[in-house]
Amino acid sequence: MDSNRSELEQAFKVFNRISEQLRESYDGLQERVAALTEELEVARRGEQREARHAERLAARLKLLLGTLPAGVVVVDRAGAIQETNPVAVAILGGPHQGEAWQRVASQVFRPQLTPKGDWVRLDGRLVSLLVSRLGADGAKIVLLTDVSDTRALEELVNRNQRLSAMGEMAASLAHQIRTPLAGALLYMTQCRSHVASHAQQERLERGIERIHHLDRLVNDMLVFARGHGPGERVRIADLFRSVHHGVAAIKPRESHLVIDGTDVLVELEGNQSALTAALTNLISNAFEAAPQVVVTLKAQVRGNRVEISVHDNGPGIALEIQSRIFDPFFSTRPAGTGLGLAVVKTVAEAHGGELELESTPEHGTTIGLELPREATASASLAREVA
């Protein structure tokens, strides 16, 4: 009996010891599981952060490509278009995903490049094209930039530079011409009293008229080259009187000049010689528009500005050339210099004013100079015509 009890006690002790070991192992296992769970949670949160970061980067990249002012085309190693941004879609006329880049380019662009290396779309727009490799897998990025407006501005700058150089040359040449021209005019006017026959008198008058024409042309060149601006008080009545004297020698017999007496006592700050040249050019063009034309010269006060208008009842100006008639050297007449209306624009801008054109084919033309009554801060200072 005692031996059985002793064995039973010994068995309980072994059982308790094993149970304690199992409990310790279980506790250790729980701690390990908790640690692994925590590590797994940390790793999961890290992956989520990385995924959110990747999503933000992707969204930012998509936004960047969407707002980029240039077109971006991704081409794979096989030459097929994989992705395009909105600007590229607009330039290429569609996304063209999966299509061969070379075939799309041949359909969108002309085969010849411009001298500056720009690609030309079929509609005439100019596109700069740059190609860069994307990684080591052979893919490429094609960057497309519409440079039509940039090239137009460059051409405008170059044109203005050429006009500036030509203006300086014209001013220098005009100065050298005016002296012998004045002498020739003086000698020819003195010959009037010595001409007997009517035929000789008519030929002499035509020669004098041609010299006057040359003198006006020289004056136009000087005004255009120098752009005279405000510098004196000019009364409209005096200005109109000067214009009337200036056009008297060029007015055809069948044509008429009507001067409206309204608001002629108004004064403005300007250069009378330059304004006279501008208005004379407008009236001269009106006389040449049609035979038996009636030209009306009028001034009208509009607040702190004065509008001086020249209206004719001629055939009008064709719509397709109305935007170009004030460009230097543009003329529809074979013998025209294209400086007359350019002088008008130069004088108006030099006085801080604006030009207004109203012309309807078969219903006449009105060109108005809207000038400030006082000199503006942006207007250039007066310079005399030497």
C-alpha positions in Angstrom: 0.0 0.0 0.0 2.8 2.4 1.0 4.7 1.6 -2.2 1.6 2.3 -4.3 1.1 5.6 -2.6 4.8 6.5 -3.1 4.5 5.7 -6.8 1.4 7.7 -7.2 3.0 10.7 -5.5 6.0 10.3 -7.7 3.7 10.2 -10.8 1.9 13.4 -9.6 5.2 15.2 -9.2 6.3 14.2 -12.7 2.9 15.3 -14.0 3.2 18.6 -12.3 6.7 19.1 -13.5 5.6 18.3 -17.1 2.5 20.5 -16.8 4.7 23.4 -15.6 7.0 22.9 -18.5 4.1 22.8 -20.9 2.7 25.9 -19.3 6.0 27.7 -19.7 6.3 26.5 -23.3 2.8 27.7 -24.0 3.5 31.1 -22.4 6.7 31.3 -24.5 4.8 30.3 -27.6 2.1 32.9 -26.9 4.8 35.6 -26.5 6.4 34.5 -29.8 3.0 34.5 -31.5 2.3 38.0 -30.1 5.7 39.2 -31.3 5.2 37.7 -34.8 1.7 39.2 -34.9 3.2 42.6 -34.0 5.9 42.3 -36.6 3.3 41.2 -39.2 1.1 44.2 -38.3 4.1 46.5 -38.6 5.0 45.0 -42.0 1.3 45.3 -43.1 1.1 48.9 -42.1 4.4 49.6 -43.9 3.1 48.0 -47.1 -0.1 50.0 -46.8 2.0 53.2 -46.4 4.1 52.2 -49.4 1.0 51.5 -51.4 -0.6 54.8 -50.5 2.6 56.6 -51.3 2.7 54.8 -54.6 -0.9 55.8 -55.3 -0.1 59.4 -54.4 2.9 59.4 -56.7 0.8 57.8 -59.5 -1.9 60.4 -59.0 0.6 63.2 -58.9 2.3 61.9 -62.1 -1.0 61.6 -63.8 -1.9 65.2 -62.8 1.5 66.4 -63.9 1.1 64.7 -67.3 -2.4 66.1 -67.6 -1.3 69.7 -66.9 2.0 69.6 -68.7 2.0 72.1 -71.6 3.8 69.7 -73.8 2.7 66.4 -75.3 4.1 63.2 -73.9 4.0 59.9 -75.9 5.4 56.6 -74.4 6.5 54.2 -77.1 7.5 50.6 -76.2 10.5 48.8 -77.6 8.4 47.5 -80.5 7.5 51.0 -81.6 3.9 50.9 -80.5 2.3 53.8 -78.6 1.5 52.8 -75.0 0.4 56.1 -73.4 -0.4 59.7 -74.3 -1.2 62.8 -72.3 -4.0 65.2 -73.2 -1.7 67.6 -75.1 -0.3 64.7 -77.2 -3.8 63.6 -77.9 -4.6 67.1 -79.2 -1.5 67.3 -81.3 -1.8 63.8 -82.8 -5.6 63.9 -83.1 -6.3 61.0 -80.8 -4.7 58.7 -78.2 -3.6 56.1 -80.8 -2.8 53.5 -78.1 -1.4 50.3 -79.5 -0.7 51.8 -82.9 2.7 52.1 -84.5 4.3 55.5 -83.8 5.9 55.7 -87.2 2.6 55.2 -88.9 0.8 57.8 -86.7 3.6 60.3 -87.3 3.4 59.9 -91.1 -0.3 60.5 -91.0 -0.1 63.6 -88.7 3.1 65.3 -90.0 4.4 66.4 -93.4 7.5 64.6 -94.6 9.7 67.8 -94.8 11.0 69.6 -91.7 11.4 73.3 -91.4 14.9 74.9 -91.6 14.8 75.0 -87.8 14.1 71.3 -87.5 10.4 71.7 -86.6 7.8 69.1 -87.7 4.9 70.5 -89.6 1.4 69.2 -89.1 -0.9 68.9 -92.1 -2.8 72.0 -90.9 0.4 74.0 -90.8 1.1 74.1 -87.1 4.7 73.7 -86.1 5.8 71.1 -83.5 9.1 70.5 -81.9 9.9 66.8 -81.3 12.4 65.4 -78.9 13.0 61.6 -78.2 14.5 60.2 -75.0 15.2 56.6 -73.9 13.1 55.3 -71.0 15.2 52.8 -69.0 17.1 49.9 -70.4 14.1 48.0 -71.9 14.2 50.0 -75.2 11.1 52.1 -74.5 11.1 55.8 -75.5 9.4 59.0 -74.5 8.5 61.4 -77.3 8.1 65.0 -76.2 5.9 67.1 -78.5 5.7 70.9 -78.2 3.6 73.2 -80.3 6.0 76.0 -81.2 3.8 77.8 -83.8 3.2 80.9 -81.6 6.9 80.9 -80.5 8.1 80.9 -84.1 5.6 83.6 -85.0 6.9 85.8 -82.2 10.5 85.1 -83.4 9.6 86.1 -86.9 7.9 89.2 -85.6 11.0 90.2 -83.6 13.2 89.6 -86.7 10.8 91.6 -88.8 10.8 94.5 -86.4 14.6 94.4 -86.3 14.7 94.6 -90.1 12.2 97.4 -90.1 14.2 99.3 -87.5 17.4 99.0 -89.6 15.4 100.0 -92.7 13.9 102.9 -90.9 17.4 104.2 -89.9 18.6 103.8 -93.5 15.4 105.5 -94.9 15.8 108.4 -92.5 19.5 108.9 -93.6 18.6 108.6 -97.2 15.6 110.9 -96.9 17.8 113.6 -95.4 20.2 113.4 -98.4 17.4 113.5 -100.9 15.4 116.5 -99.5 18.0 119.1 -100.3 18.4 118.5 -104.0 14.6 117.8 -104.2 13.9 121.2 -102.7 16.3 122.9 -105.2 14.6 121.1 -108.1 11.2 122.2 -107.0 12.4 125.8 -106.6 13.9 125.9 -110.1 10.8 124.3 -111.7 8.4 126.8 -109.9 10.5 129.7 -111.2 10.0 128.4 -114.7 6.3 128.9 -114.6 6.6 132.5 -115.7 8.8 131.7 -118.7 6.5 129.0 -120.2 4.4 130.2 -123.1 2.5 127.3 -124.5 -0.3 125.6 -122.7 1.2 122.1 -123.5 4.5 123.1 -121.9 2.7 124.6 -118.9 0.8 121.3 -118.4 3.9 119.3 -118.6 5.7 121.6 -116.1 2.8 121.3 -113.7 2.9 117.5 -113.9 6.6 117.6 -113.2 6.0 119.9 -110.2 3.3 117.5 -109.0 5.7 114.5 -109.3 8.3 116.4 -107.2 5.6 117.1 -104.6 4.8 113.4 -104.6 8.5 112.6 -104.0 8.6 115.2 -101.2 5.6 113.5 -99.5 7.2 110.1 -99.9 10.4 111.4 -98.3 8.4 112.9 -95.5 6.5 109.6 -95.0 9.8 107.8 -94.7 11.0 110.3 -92.0 7.7 110.1 -90.1 7.6 106.3 -90.2 11.3 106.0 -89.2 11.0 108.5 -86.3 7.4 108.1 -85.1 6.7 111.7 -84.1 4.6 112.1 -80.9 3.1 114.9 -78.8 4.9 118.1 -78.1 2.7 121.1 -78.9 -0.9 122.4 -78.7 -2.6 121.7 -82.0 -6.0 123.3 -82.8 -8.2 121.1 -85.0 -9.0 124.1 -87.2 -5.3 124.8 -87.9 -4.7 121.1 -88.5 -7.6 120.8 -91.0 -6.4 124.0 -92.8 -2.9 122.4 -93.1 -4.4 119.2 -94.4 -6.5 121.1 -96.9 -3.4 122.9 -98.3 -1.5 119.7 -98.5 -4.1 117.8 -100.5 -5.0 120.7 -102.8 -2.3 119.7 -105.2 -3.2 116.0 -105.4 -7.0 116.2 -105.4 -8.5 115.0 -108.7 -10.8 117.4 -110.4 -13.8 115.0 -110.2 -13.3 114.3 -106.5 -14.4 116.5 -103.5 -13.1 117.1 -100.0 -15.7 118.1 -97.4 -14.4 119.4 -94.0 -16.9 119.2 -91.2 -16.7 122.3 -89.0 -18.0 120.6 -85.9 -15.5 120.7 -82.9 -12.7 122.3 -85.0 -11.9 124.8 -82.2 -10.9 121.9 -79.9 -7.2 121.6 -79.1 -5.1 118.5 -78.5 -1.5 117.9 -77.6 0.5 116.6 -80.5 2.7 117.1 -83.5 0.9 119.0 -86.2 3.4 118.0 -89.0 3.0 114.3 -88.1 -0.8 114.5 -87.9 -1.0 116.5 -91.1 1.1 113.7 -92.9 -1.2 111.0 -91.4 -4.4 112.7 -92.5 -3.0 113.6 -95.9 -2.1 110.0 -96.5 -5.6 108.8 -95.6 -7.2 111.4 -97.9 -4.8 110.6 -100.7 -5.7 106.9 -100.4 -9.4 107.8 -100.6 -8.8 109.9 -103.7 -7.1 106.9 -105.4 -9.9 104.5 -104.4 -12.3 105.6 -107.1 -13.1 108.4 -109.5 -15.5 111.1 -108.4 -15.1 110.1 -104.7 -16.3 112.3 -101.9 -14.1 112.4 -98.9 -15.2 113.8 -95.5 -12.8 115.0 -92.9 -14.4 115.3 -89.4 -13.4 115.8 -85.8 -15.6 114.8 -82.8 -14.9 115.2 -79.1 -15.5 112.0 -77.0 -14.8 112.9 -73.4 -11.1 113.4 -73.0 -10.3 112.1 -76.5 -10.8 113.5 -80.0 -11.7 111.2 -82.9 -10.6 112.5 -86.3 -12.1 110.5 -89.1 -11.7 110.3 -92.8 -14.7 108.8 -94.6 -15.1 108.1 -98.3 -17.9 106.8 -100.4 -15.6 104.6 -102.5 -15.7 100.8 -103.2 -14.5 99.9 -99.7 -11.7 97.5 -98.6 -12.0 93.8 -99.2 -12.5 91.8 -96.0 -9.6 89.5 -96.6 -7.0 92.3 -96.5 -8.5 94.6 -93.9 -6.2 93.1 -91.2 -3.1 93.9 -93.2 -3.6 97.3 -94.7 -1.6 99.0 -91.9 1.3 96.7 -92.2 4.5 98.4 -93.5 5.2 97.8 -97.2 1.8 96.1 -97.8 0.0 97.7 -100.8 -2.6 96.6 -103.3 -1.4 99.1 -105.9 1.5 98.1 -108.2 3.3 101.4 -107.7 2.4 101.7 -104.0 5.1 101.8 -101.4 2.9 100.5 -98.5 4.1 103.2 -96.2 1.1 105.6 -96.3 -1.2 103.7 -93.9 1.8 102.5 -91.9 2.7 106.2 -91.2 -0.9 106.7 -90.0 -0.6 103.8 -87.5 2.9 105.0 -86.4 1.6 108.6 -85.8 -1.5 107.4 -83.9 0.6 105.1 -81.6 3.2 107.8 -81.0 0.4 110.1 -79.8 -1.0 107.4 -77.5 -4.0 106.9 -79.7 -5.7 104.1 -81.6 -6.9 103.5 -85.1 -10.5 102.4 -86.0 -11.4 100.9 -89.4 -14.9 100.5 -90.7 -15.2 99.4 -94.3 -17.9 97.5 -96.2 -17.4 96.6 -99.8 -19.4 98.9 -102.1 -20.3 101.1 -99.2 -17.2 103.1 -98.5 -14.5 103.3 -95.8 -14.1 105.2 -92.5 -10.7 105.3 -90.8 -10.6 107.1 -87.4 -7.7 108.3 -85.3 -8.9 108.4 -81.6 -6.3 110.6 -79.9 -6.1 111.8 -76.3 -6.5 115.6 -75.8 -3.6 115.5 -73.4 -0.3 113.7 -73.9 -0.2 110.3 -72.2 2.7 109.0 -70.1 3.5 106.3 -72.7 3.6 108.7 -75.7 7.0 109.4 -77.0 8.4 112.9 -77.0 8.2 115.2 -80.0 11.0 115.2 -82.5 11.2 117.7 -85.4 11.3 116.6 -89.0 14.6 118.0 -90.1 
